[in-house]
């Protein structure tokens, strides 16, 4: 079973494309240390099965991240379609 990591923040880009707005994702490990990974590394972790990532909504509802590809071939991560608005990742605070 893959390690599960909760995403609690993102690093944004200045790009306008919806799939290009996130540069990196971050969170806190079980031991309290912070982690910060590029979007490409997170996608690689998910594809290889090394690690699964999720965001947590109020009430403990977890939404899993999946790897997607834009029409131009850009690989990025997004949350599974869950009917929640706004976008689960873009609504996270900036990593500091």
N, C-alpha and C positions, 0 to 999 in steps of 0.2 A: 504494500500500500504506500502511495506517495505521501510525502510530508505535506501538510496543509498550512498555508501561510495566509494570514489576513492582511489585506491591503488597506491601509488607513490614510494614505496620502499619495499624491502624484506630483511629478515635476512636469510642468507644461512647456510647450514650445510656442513660438510666435506664428506657426503655420495655421492656416484657416481650415484645411480639410479635416473633417470630423475624425477620421482615422489617423491623422498626423498630429493631433493636439497634445498627445501625451508622449513625453520623452522617457520617463522612468516612473517606477512605482516604489512605494516603501511601506514599512510597517515596523512592528516590534516583535522580536523573537520571544519565546516562552521565558528565557532567562533575563528579559528586560533590555537586551541590546537591540539597537535599531539596525534594520537592513534597508538597502536601497539598491535596486537593480534596474538596468535599462529595460525598455520595453522588449527589445530583441532578446535579451537574456531570459526574461520571463516567458516569452513565447517558446524559446528553446527548452526551458525547464518543463513547460506543459507538454510540448510535443514528445519529449523524451520520456515522460512519466516520472521524472525526478521529483517534481514538486507540483502541487495544485495550489492555486490562488483563489481567494474569494473576497468579496466585500460583505459586510454585515449590516443589515438594515435594522432599524429600531425593532425591538421585540425578538432579536436573535435570528431573524430570517437571513440565511446565507445565500448569496448568489455567486455561482462559480464563474471564473473567467475562462474564456475559450479563445483559441487562436483563429483569426480570420485573415482574409486576403482581399485587398481592394481590387477594383477592376484594372488598376495599373500594376498590380503585382506586389504592392506594399503589404508586408506582413505586420499585423498588429494584434493586440489583445482587446477583448471587449467582454462584457458580462453576457451570460446567457439571456436570451429574451425571457423576461419575467413579467412584463406588463407594467413595471414600475417606471415612473417619470419623476424627476429628470434622470438623465443618464447616470447610472450608479458610479462610474469612475470619474466622470467630469464634475460630479458634485462633491468629490472629496477635496479636503484642503490641500494646500501646497506643502510639500515636504520641506522641512527646515533643517 
